Amino acid sequence: MRLMDFFRKKNSRDIARDRLKLLLVSDRASCSPEIMEAIKNDMIQVISKYMVIDTEGMDIQITTADEGHKKMPVLFANIPIRDIKTTEK
């Protein structure tokens, strides 16, 4: 991804793709798209305190994993880090 892509405005295709991905992930996780969006926004807010991240390239998934004799939900987050902030707020 080029640096200028980071500042570009999303077009309707990108927005639709992101919404579809969010819907699919929330369906697999048995939680609403609103909750998935809230989780994503909270993660962005917290991580952004310490790092500069690429929110466009961010991928969050909730899947299930076998834990003994039952399935447990598991959160996977792939968040590209552009820079680590060196000063504290």
Distance bins in CASP14 RR format, pairs under 12 A and 6 or more apart:
PFRMAT RR
TARGET T0000
AUTHOR 0000-0000-0000
RMODE 2
METHOD distances of the structure
MODEL  1
1 7 0 0 0 0 0 1 0 0 0 0 0
1 8 0 0 0 0 0 1 0 0 0 0 0
1 54 1 0 0 1 0 0 0 0 0 0 0
1 55 0 0 0 0 0 1 0 0 0 0 0
1 56 1 0 0 1 0 0 0 0 0 0 0
1 57 1 0 0 1 0 0 0 0 0 0 0
1 80 0 0 0 0 1 0 0 0 0 0 0
1 82 0 0 0 0 0 1 0 0 0 0 0
2 8 0 0 0 0 1 0 0 0 0 0 0
2 54 0 0 0 0 0 1 0 0 0 0 0
2 56 0 0 0 0 0 1 0 0 0 0 0
3 52 0 0 0 0 0 1 0 0 0 0 0
3 54 0 0 0 0 0 1 0 0 0 0 0
3 82 0 0 0 0 1 0 0 0 0 0 0
3 83 0 0 0 0 0 1 0 0 0 0 0
5 11 0 0 0 0 0 1 0 0 0 0 0
5 14 0 0 0 0 0 1 0 0 0 0 0
5 54 0 0 0 0 1 0 0 0 0 0 0
5 56 1 0 0 1 0 0 0 0 0 0 0
5 57 0 0 0 0 1 0 0 0 0 0 0
5 80 0 0 0 0 0 1 0 0 0 0 0
5 82 0 0 0 0 0 1 0 0 0 0 0
6 52 0 0 0 0 1 0 0 0 0 0 0
6 53 0 0 0 0 0 1 0 0 0 0 0
6 54 1 0 0 1 0 0 0 0 0 0 0
6 55 0 0 0 0 1 0 0 0 0 0 0
6 56 1 0 0 1 0 0 0 0 0 0 0
6 57 0 0 0 0 1 0 0 0 0 0 0
6 80 0 0 0 0 1 0 0 0 0 0 0
6 82 1 0 0 1 0 0 0 0 0 0 0
6 83 0 0 0 0 0 1 0 0 0 0 0
7 54 0 0 0 0 0 1 0 0 0 0 0
7 55 0 0 0 0 0 1 0 0 0 0 0
7 56 0 0 0 0 0 1 0 0 0 0 0
7 82 0 0 0 0 0 1 0 0 0 0 0
8 14 0 0 0 0 1 0 0 0 0 0 0
8 56 0 0 0 0 1 0 0 0 0 0 0
9 15 0 0 0 0 0 1 0 0 0 0 0
9 56 0 0 0 0 0 1 0 0 0 0 0
10 16 0 0 0 0 1 0 0 0 0 0 0
10 17 0 0 0 0 1 0 0 0 0 0 0
10 18 1 0 0 1 0 0 0 0 0 0 0
10 19 0 0 0 0 0 1 0 0 0 0 0
10 55 0 0 0 0 0 1 0 0 0 0 0
10 56 1 0 0 1 0 0 0 0 0 0 0
10 57 0 0 0 0 0 1 0 0 0 0 0
11 17 0 0 0 0 1 0 0 0 0 0 0
11 18 0 0 0 0 0 1 0 0 0 0 0
12 18 0 0 0 0 0 1 0 0 0 0 0
12 19 0 0 0 0 0 1 0 0 0 0 0
13 19 0 0 0 0 0 1 0 0 0 0 0
13 20 0 0 0 0 0 1 0 0 0 0 0
14 20 0 0 0 0 0 1 0 0 0 0 0
14 21 0 0 0 0 0 1 0 0 0 0 0
14 55 0 0 0 0 0 1 0 0 0 0 0
14 56 0 0 0 0 1 0 0 0 0 0 0
14 57 0 0 0 0 0 1 0 0 0 0 0
15 21 0 0 0 0 0 1 0 0 0 0 0
15 22 0 0 0 0 0 1 0 0 0 0 0
15 56 0 0 0 0 0 1 0 0 0 0 0
16 22 0 0 0 0 0 1 0 0 0 0 0
16 23 0 0 0 0 0 1 0 0 0 0 0
17 23 0 0 0 0 0 1 0 0 0 0 0
17 24 0 0 0 0 0 1 0 0 0 0 0
17 56 0 0 0 0 0 1 0 0 0 0 0
17 57 0 0 0 0 0 1 0 0 0 0 0
17 59 0 0 0 0 0 1 0 0 0 0 0
18 24 0 0 0 0 0 1 0 0 0 0 0
18 25 0 0 0 0 0 1 0 0 0 0 0
18 33 0 0 0 0 0 1 0 0 0 0 0
18 36 0 0 0 0 0 1 0 0 0 0 0
18 37 0 0 0 0 1 0 0 0 0 0 0
18 40 0 0 0 0 1 0 0 0 0 0 0
18 55 0 0 0 0 0 1 0 0 0 0 0
18 56 0 0 0 0 1 0 0 0 0 0 0
18 57 0 0 0 0 1 0 0 0 0 0 0
18 58 0 0 0 0 1 0 0 0 0 0 0
18 59 0 0 0 0 0 1 0 0 0 0 0
18 60 0 0 0 0 0 1 0 0 0 0 0
19 25 0 0 0 0 0 1 0 0 0 0 0
19 26 0 0 0 0 0 1 0 0 0 0 0
19 33 1 0 0 1 0 0 0 0 0 0 0
19 34 0 0 0 0 0 1 0 0 0 0 0
19 36 0 0 0 0 0 1 0 0 0 0 0
19 37 0 0 0 0 1 0 0 0 0 0 0
19 40 0 0 0 0 0 1 0 0 0 0 0
20 26 0 0 0 0 0 1 0 0 0 0 0
20 27 0 0 0 0 0 1 0 0 0 0 0
20 33 0 0 0 0 0 1 0 0 0 0 0
21 27 0 0 0 0 0 1 0 0 0 0 0
21 28 0 0 0 0 0 1 0 0 0 0 0
21 33 0 0 0 0 0 1 0 0 0 0 0
21 36 0 0 0 0 1 0 0 0 0 0 0
21 37 0 0 0 0 0 1 0 0 0 0 0
21 40 0 0 0 0 0 1 0 0 0 0 0
21 57 0 0 0 0 0 1 0 0 0 0 0
21 58 0 0 0 0 0 1 0 0 0 0 0
21 59 1 0 0 1 0 0 0 0 0 0 0
21 60 0 0 0 0 1 0 0 0 0 0 0
21 61 0 0 0 0 1 0 0 0 0 0 0
22 28 0 0 0 0 0 1 0 0 0 0 0
22 29 0 0 0 0 0 1 0 0 0 0 0
22 31 0 0 0 0 0 1 0 0 0 0 0
22 32 0 0 0 0 0 1 0 0 0 0 0
22 33 1 0 1 0 0 0 0 0 0 0 0
22 34 0 0 0 0 1 0 0 0 0 0 0
22 35 0 0 0 0 0 1 0 0 0 0 0
22 36 1 0 1 0 0 0 0 0 0 0 0
22 37 1 0 0 1 0 0 0 0 0 0 0
22 38 0 0 0 0 0 1 0 0 0 0 0
22 39 0 0 0 0 0 1 0 0 0 0 0
22 40 1 0 0 1 0 0 0 0 0 0 0
22 41 0 0 0 0 0 1 0 0 0 0 0
22 58 0 0 0 0 0 1 0 0 0 0 0
22 59 0 0 0 0 0 1 0 0 0 0 0
22 60 0 0 0 0 1 0 0 0 0 0 0
22 61 0 0 0 0 0 1 0 0 0 0 0
22 62 0 0 0 0 0 1 0 0 0 0 0
23 29 0 0 0 0 0 1 0 0 0 0 0
23 31 0 0 0 0 0 1 0 0 0 0 0
23 32 0 0 0 0 1 0 0 0 0 0 0
23 33 1 0 1 0 0 0 0 0 0 0 0
23 34 0 0 0 0 0 1 0 0 0 0 0
23 36 0 0 0 0 1 0 0 0 0 0 0
23 37 0 0 0 0 0 1 0 0 0 0 0
24 33 0 0 0 0 1 0 0 0 0 0 0
24 36 0 0 0 0 1 0 0 0 0 0 0
24 59 0 0 0 0 0 1 0 0 0 0 0
24 60 0 0 0 0 0 1 0 0 0 0 0
24 61 0 0 0 0 1 0 0 0 0 0 0
24 62 0 0 0 0 0 1 0 0 0 0 0
24 63 0 0 0 0 0 1 0 0 0 0 0
25 31 0 0 0 0 1 0 0 0 0 0 0
25 32 0 0 0 0 0 1 0 0 0 0 0
25 33 0 0 0 0 1 0 0 0 0 0 0
25 35 0 0 0 0 0 1 0 0 0 0 0
25 36 1 0 1 0 0 0 0 0 0 0 0
25 37 0 0 0 0 0 1 0 0 0 0 0
25 39 0 0 0 0 1 0 0 0 0 0 0
25 40 0 0 0 0 1 0 0 0 0 0 0
25 58 0 0 0 0 0 1 0 0 0 0 0
25 59 0 0 0 0 1 0 0 0 0 0 0
25 60 1 0 0 1 0 0 0 0 0 0 0
25 61 1 0 1 0 0 0 0 0 0 0 0
25 62 1 0 0 1 0 0 0 0 0 0 0
25 63 0 0 0 0 1 0 0 0 0 0 0
25 73 0 0 0 0 0 1 0 0 0 0 0
25 75 0 0 0 0 0 1 0 0 0 0 0
25 76 0 0 0 0 1 0 0 0 0 0 0
25 77 0 0 0 0 0 1 0 0 0 0 0
26 32 1 0 0 1 0 0 0 0 0 0 0
26 33 1 0 1 0 0 0 0 0 0 0 0
26 34 0 0 0 0 1 0 0 0 0 0 0
26 35 1 0 0 1 0 0 0 0 0 0 0
26 36 1 0 1 0 0 0 0 0 0 0 0
26 37 0 0 0 0 1 0 0 0 0 0 0
26 38 0 0 0 0 0 1 0 0 0 0 0
26 39 0 0 0 0 1 0 0 0 0 0 0
26 40 0 0 0 0 0 1 0 0 0 0 0
26 60 0 0 0 0 0 1 0 0 0 0 0
26 61 0 0 0 0 0 1 0 0 0 0 0
26 62 1 0 0 1 0 0 0 0 0 0 0
26 63 0 0 0 0 0 1 0 0 0 0 0
26 73 0 0 0 0 0 1 0 0 0 0 0
27 33 0 0 0 0 1 0 0 0 0 0 0
27 35 0 0 0 0 0 1 0 0 0 0 0
27 36 0 0 0 0 1 0 0 0 0 0 0
27 61 0 0 0 0 0 1 0 0 0 0 0
27 62 0 0 0 0 0 1 0 0 0 0 0
27 63 0 0 0 0 0 1 0 0 0 0 0
28 36 0 0 0 0 0 1 0 0 0 0 0
28 60 0 0 0 0 0 1 0 0 0 0 0
28 61 1 0 0 1 0 0 0 0 0 0 0
28 62 1 0 0 1 0 0 0 0 0 0 0
28 63 1 0 0 1 0 0 0 0 0 0 0
28 64 1 0 0 1 0 0 0 0 0 0 0
28 71 0 0 0 0 0 1 0 0 0 0 0
28 73 0 0 0 0 1 0 0 0 0 0 0
28 74 0 0 0 0 0 1 0 0 0 0 0
28 75 0 0 0 0 0 1 0 0 0 0 0
28 76 0 0 0 0 0 1 0 0 0 0 0
29 35 0 0 0 0 1 0 0 0 0 0 0
29 36 1 0 0 1 0 0 0 0 0 0 0
29 39 0 0 0 0 1 0 0 0 0 0 0
29 60 0 0 0 0 1 0 0 0 0 0 0
29 61 0 0 0 0 1 0 0 0 0 0 0
29 62 1 1 0 0 0 0 0 0 0 0 0
29 63 1 0 0 1 0 0 0 0 0 0 0
29 64 0 0 0 0 1 0 0 0 0 0 0
29 71 0 0 0 0 0 1 0 0 0 0 0
29 72 0 0 0 0 0 1 0 0 0 0 0
29 73 1 0 0 1 0 0 0 0 0 0 0
29 74 0 0 0 0 1 0 0 0 0 0 0
29 75 0 0 0 0 1 0 0 0 0 0 0
29 76 0 0 0 0 0 1 0 0 0 0 0
30 36 0 0 0 0 0 1 0 0 0 0 0
30 62 0 0 0 0 1 0 0 0 0 0 0
30 63 0 0 0 0 0 1 0 0 0 0 0
30 64 0 0 0 0 1 0 0 0 0 0 0
30 71 0 0 0 0 0 1 0 0 0 0 0
30 73 0 0 0 0 1 0 0 0 0 0 0
31 37 0 0 0 0 0 1 0 0 0 0 0
31 38 0 0 0 0 1 0 0 0 0 0 0
31 39 0 0 0 0 1 0 0 0 0 0 0
31 40 0 0 0 0 0 1 0 0 0 0 0
31 60 0 0 0 0 0 1 0 0 0 0 0
31 62 1 0 0 1 0 0 0 0 0 0 0
31 73 0 0 0 0 1 0 0 0 0 0 0
31 75 0 0 0 0 0 1 0 0 0 0 0
32 38 0 0 0 0 1 0 0 0 0 0 0
32 39 0 0 0 0 0 1 0 0 0 0 0
32 62 0 0 0 0 0 1 0 0 0 0 0
33 39 0 0 0 0 0 1 0 0 0 0 0
33 40 0 0 0 0 0 1 0 0 0 0 0
33 62 0 0 0 0 0 1 0 0 0 0 0
34 40 0 0 0 0 0 1 0 0 0 0 0
34 41 0 0 0 0 0 1 0 0 0 0 0
35 41 0 0 0 0 0 1 0 0 0 0 0
35 42 0 0 0 0 0 1 0 0 0 0 0
35 60 0 0 0 0 0 1 0 0 0 0 0
35 62 0 0 0 0 1 0 0 0 0 0 0
36 42 0 0 0 0 0 1 0 0 0 0 0
36 43 0 0 0 0 0 1 0 0 0 0 0
36 60 1 0 0 1 0 0 0 0 0 0 0
36 61 0 0 0 0 1 0 0 0 0 0 0
36 62 1 0 0 1 0 0 0 0 0 0 0
36 73 0 0 0 0 0 1 0 0 0 0 0
36 75 0 0 0 0 0 1 0 0 0 0 0
36 77 0 0 0 0 0 1 0 0 0 0 0
37 43 0 0 0 0 0 1 0 0 0 0 0
37 44 0 0 0 0 0 1 0 0 0 0 0
37 60 0 0 0 0 1 0 0 0 0 0 0
38 44 0 0 0 0 0 1 0 0 0 0 0
38 45 0 0 0 0 0 1 0 0 0 0 0
38 60 0 0 0 0 0 1 0 0 0 0 0
39 45 0 0 0 0 0 1 0 0 0 0 0
39 46 0 0 0 0 0 1 0 0 0 0 0
39 58 0 0 0 0 0 1 0 0 0 0 0
39 60 1 0 0 1 0 0 0 0 0 0 0
39 61 0 0 0 0 0 1 0 0 0 0 0
39 62 0 0 0 0 1 0 0 0 0 0 0
39 73 0 0 0 0 0 1 0 0 0 0 0
39 75 1 0 0 1 0 0 0 0 0 0 0
39 77 0 0 0 0 1 0 0 0 0 0 0
40 46 0 0 0 0 0 1 0 0 0 0 0
40 47 0 0 0 0 0 1 0 0 0 0 0
40 53 0 0 0 0 0 1 0 0 0 0 0
40 55 0 0 0 0 1 0 0 0 0 0 0
40 57 0 0 0 0 0 1 0 0 0 0 0
40 58 1 0 0 1 0 0 0 0 0 0 0
40 59 0 0 0 0 1 0 0 0 0 0 0
40 60 1 0 1 0 0 0 0 0 0 0 0
40 61 0 0 0 0 0 1 0 0 0 0 0
40 62 0 0 0 0 0 1 0 0 0 0 0
40 75 0 0 0 0 0 1 0 0 0 0 0
40 77 0 0 0 0 1 0 0 0 0 0 0
40 79 0 0 0 0 1 0 0 0 0 0 0
41 47 0 0 0 0 0 1 0 0 0 0 0
41 48 0 0 0 0 0 1 0 0 0 0 0
41 55 0 0 0 0 1 0 0 0 0 0 0
41 58 0 0 0 0 0 1 0 0 0 0 0
41 60 0 0 0 0 0 1 0 0 0 0 0
42 48 0 0 0 0 0 1 0 0 0 0 0
42 49 0 0 0 0 0 1 0 0 0 0 0
42 60 0 0 0 0 0 1 0 0 0 0 0
42 75 0 0 0 0 0 1 0 0 0 0 0
42 77 0 0 0 0 0 1 0 0 0 0 0
43 49 0 0 0 0 0 1 0 0 0 0 0
43 50 0 0 0 0 0 1 0 0 0 0 0
43 51 0 0 0 0 0 1 0 0 0 0 0
43 53 0 0 0 0 1 0 0 0 0 0 0
43 55 0 0 0 0 1 0 0 0 0 0 0
43 58 0 0 0 0 1 0 0 0 0 0 0
43 59 0 0 0 0 0 1 0 0 0 0 0
43 60 1 0 0 1 0 0 0 0 0 0 0
43 75 0 0 0 0 1 0 0 0 0 0 0
43 76 0 0 0 0 0 1 0 0 0 0 0
43 77 1 0 0 1 0 0 0 0 0 0 0
43 78 0 0 0 0 0 1 0 0 0 0 0
43 79 1 0 0 1 0 0 0 0 0 0 0
44 50 0 0 0 0 0 1 0 0 0 0 0
44 51 0 0 0 0 0 1 0 0 0 0 0
44 52 0 0 0 0 0 1 0 0 0 0 0
44 53 1 0 0 1 0 0 0 0 0 0 0
44 54 0 0 0 0 0 1 0 0 0 0 0
44 55 1 0 1 0 0 0 0 0 0 0 0
44 56 0 0 0 0 0 1 0 0 0 0 0
44 57 0 0 0 0 0 1 0 0 0 0 0
44 58 1 0 0 1 0 0 0 0 0 0 0
44 60 0 0 0 0 1 0 0 0 0 0 0
44 77 0 0 0 0 0 1 0 0 0 0 0
44 79 0 0 0 0 1 0 0 0 0 0 0
45 51 0 0 0 0 0 1 0 0 0 0 0
45 53 0 0 0 0 0 1 0 0 0 0 0
45 55 0 0 0 0 0 1 0 0 0 0 0
46 53 0 0 0 0 0 1 0 0 0 0 0
46 77 0 0 0 0 0 1 0 0 0 0 0
46 79 0 0 0 0 0 1 0 0 0 0 0
47 53 1 0 1 0 0 0 0 0 0 0 0
47 54 0 0 0 0 0 1 0 0 0 0 0
47 55 0 0 0 0 1 0 0 0 0 0 0
47 58 0 0 0 0 1 0 0 0 0 0 0
47 60 0 0 0 0 0 1 0 0 0 0 0
47 77 0 0 0 0 1 0 0 0 0 0 0
47 79 1 0 0 1 0 0 0 0 0 0 0
47 80 0 0 0 0 0 1 0 0 0 0 0
47 81 0 0 0 0 1 0 0 0 0 0 0
47 82 0 0 0 0 0 1 0 0 0 0 0
47 84 0 0 0 0 0 1 0 0 0 0 0
47 85 0 0 0 0 0 1 0 0 0 0 0
48 54 0 0 0 0 0 1 0 0 0 0 0
48 55 0 0 0 0 1 0 0 0 0 0 0
48 58 0 0 0 0 0 1 0 0 0 0 0
48 79 0 0 0 0 0 1 0 0 0 0 0
48 81 0 0 0 0 0 1 0 0 0 0 0
48 82 0 0 0 0 0 1 0 0 0 0 0
48 83 0 0 0 0 0 1 0 0 0 0 0
48 84 0 0 0 0 0 1 0 0 0 0 0
48 85 0 0 0 0 1 0 0 0 0 0 0
48 89 0 0 0 0 0 1 0 0 0 0 0
49 84 0 0 0 0 0 1 0 0 0 0 0
49 85 1 0 0 1 0 0 0 0 0 0 0
49 87 0 0 0 0 0 1 0 0 0 0 0
49 88 0 0 0 0 1 0 0 0 0 0 0
49 89 1 0 0 1 0 0 0 0 0 0 0
50 79 0 0 0 0 0 1 0 0 0 0 0
50 81 0 0 0 0 1 0 0 0 0 0 0
50 83 0 0 0 0 0 1 0 0 0 0 0
50 84 1 0 0 1 0 0 0 0 0 0 0
50 85 1 0 1 0 0 0 0 0 0 0 0
50 86 0 0 0 0 1 0 0 0 0 0 0
50 87 0 0 0 0 0 1 0 0 0 0 0
50 88 0 0 0 0 1 0 0 0 0 0 0
50 89 0 0 0 0 1 0 0 0 0 0 0
51 58 0 0 0 0 0 1 0 0 0 0 0
51 79 0 0 0 0 1 0 0 0 0 0 0
51 80 0 0 0 0 1 0 0 0 0 0 0
51 81 1 0 1 0 0 0 0 0 0 0 0
51 82 1 0 0 1 0 0 0 0 0 0 0
51 83 1 0 0 1 0 0 0 0 0 0 0
51 84 1 0 1 0 0 0 0 0 0 0 0
51 85 1 0 0 1 0 0 0 0 0 0 0
51 86 0 0 0 0 0 1 0 0 0 0 0
52 79 0 0 0 0 0 1 0 0 0 0 0
52 80 0 0 0 0 1 0 0 0 0 0 0
52 81 1 0 0 1 0 0 0 0 0 0 0
52 82 1 0 1 0 0 0 0 0 0 0 0
52 83 1 0 1 0 0 0 0 0 0 0 0
52 84 1 0 0 1 0 0 0 0 0 0 0
52 85 1 0 0 1 0 0 0 0 0 0 0
52 86 0 0 0 0 0 1 0 0 0 0 0
53 59 0 0 0 0 0 1 0 0 0 0 0
53 77 0 0 0 0 0 1 0 0 0 0 0
53 78 0 0 0 0 0 1 0 0 0 0 0
53 79 1 0 1 0 0 0 0 0 0 0 0
53 80 1 0 0 1 0 0 0 0 0 0 0
53 81 1 0 1 0 0 0 0 0 0 0 0
53 82 1 0 0 1 0 0 0 0 0 0 0
53 83 0 0 0 0 1 0 0 0 0 0 0
53 84 0 0 0 0 0 1 0 0 0 0 0
53 85 0 0 0 0 0 1 0 0 0 0 0
54 78 0 0 0 0 0 1 0 0 0 0 0
54 79 1 0 0 1 0 0 0 0 0 0 0
54 80 1 1 0 0 0 0 0 0 0 0 0
54 81 1 0 0 1 0 0 0 0 0 0 0
54 82 1 0 1 0 0 0 0 0 0 0 0
54 83 0 0 0 0 0 1 0 0 0 0 0
55 77 0 0 0 0 0 1 0 0 0 0 0
55 78 0 0 0 0 0 1 0 0 0 0 0
55 79 0 0 0 0 1 0 0 0 0 0 0
55 80 0 0 0 0 1 0 0 0 0 0 0
55 81 0 0 0 0 0 1 0 0 0 0 0
55 82 0 0 0 0 0 1 0 0 0 0 0
56 79 0 0 0 0 0 1 0 0 0 0 0
56 80 0 0 0 0 1 0 0 0 0 0 0
56 82 0 0 0 0 0 1 0 0 0 0 0
57 77 0 0 0 0 0 1 0 0 0 0 0
57 78 1 0 0 1 0 0 0 0 0 0 0
57 79 1 0 0 1 0 0 0 0 0 0 0
57 80 1 0 1 0 0 0 0 0 0 0 0
57 81 0 0 0 0 0 1 0 0 0 0 0
57 82 0 0 0 0 0 1 0 0 0 0 0
58 76 0 0 0 0 0 1 0 0 0 0 0
58 77 1 0 0 1 0 0 0 0 0 0 0
58 78 1 0 0 1 0 0 0 0 0 0 0
58 79 1 0 1 0 0 0 0 0 0 0 0
58 80 1 0 0 1 0 0 0 0 0 0 0
58 81 0 0 0 0 0 1 0 0 0 0 0
58 82 0 0 0 0 0 1 0 0 0 0 0
59 75 0 0 0 0 0 1 0 0 0 0 0
59 76 1 0 0 1 0 0 0 0 0 0 0
59 77 1 0 0 1 0 0 0 0 0 0 0
59 78 1 0 1 0 0 0 0 0 0 0 0
59 79 1 0 0 1 0 0 0 0 0 0 0
59 80 0 0 0 0 1 0 0 0 0 0 0
60 74 0 0 0 0 0 1 0 0 0 0 0
60 75 1 0 0 1 0 0 0 0 0 0 0
60 76 1 0 0 1 0 0 0 0 0 0 0
60 77 1 0 1 0 0 0 0 0 0 0 0
60 78 1 0 0 1 0 0 0 0 0 0 0
60 79 0 0 0 0 1 0 0 0 0 0 0
61 73 0 0 0 0 0 1 0 0 0 0 0
61 74 0 0 0 0 1 0 0 0 0 0 0
61 75 1 0 0 1 0 0 0 0 0 0 0
61 76 1 0 1 0 0 0 0 0 0 0 0
61 77 1 0 0 1 0 0 0 0 0 0 0
61 78 0 0 0 0 1 0 0 0 0 0 0
61 79 0 0 0 0 0 1 0 0 0 0 0
62 71 0 0 0 0 0 1 0 0 0 0 0
62 72 0 0 0 0 0 1 0 0 0 0 0
62 73 1 0 1 0 0 0 0 0 0 0 0
62 74 1 0 0 1 0 0 0 0 0 0 0
62 75 1 0 1 0 0 0 0 0 0 0 0
62 76 1 0 0 1 0 0 0 0 0 0 0
62 77 0 0 0 0 1 0 0 0 0 0 0
63 71 0 0 0 0 1 0 0 0 0 0 0
63 72 0 0 0 0 1 0 0 0 0 0 0
63 73 1 0 0 1 0 0 0 0 0 0 0
63 74 1 0 1 0 0 0 0 0 0 0 0
63 75 0 0 0 0 1 0 0 0 0 0 0
63 76 1 0 0 1 0 0 0 0 0 0 0
63 77 0 0 0 0 0 1 0 0 0 0 0
64 70 0 0 0 0 1 0 0 0 0 0 0
64 71 1 0 1 0 0 0 0 0 0 0 0
64 72 1 0 0 1 0 0 0 0 0 0 0
64 73 1 0 1 0 0 0 0 0 0 0 0
64 74 1 0 0 1 0 0 0 0 0 0 0
64 75 0 0 0 0 0 1 0 0 0 0 0
64 76 0 0 0 0 0 1 0 0 0 0 0
65 71 1 0 0 1 0 0 0 0 0 0 0
65 72 1 0 1 0 0 0 0 0 0 0 0
65 73 0 0 0 0 1 0 0 0 0 0 0
65 74 1 0 1 0 0 0 0 0 0 0 0
65 75 0 0 0 0 0 1 0 0 0 0 0
65 76 0 0 0 0 1 0 0 0 0 0 0
66 72 1 0 0 1 0 0 0 0 0 0 0
66 73 0 0 0 0 0 1 0 0 0 0 0
66 74 0 0 0 0 0 1 0 0 0 0 0
67 73 0 0 0 0 1 0 0 0 0 0 0
67 74 0 0 0 0 1 0 0 0 0 0 0
END
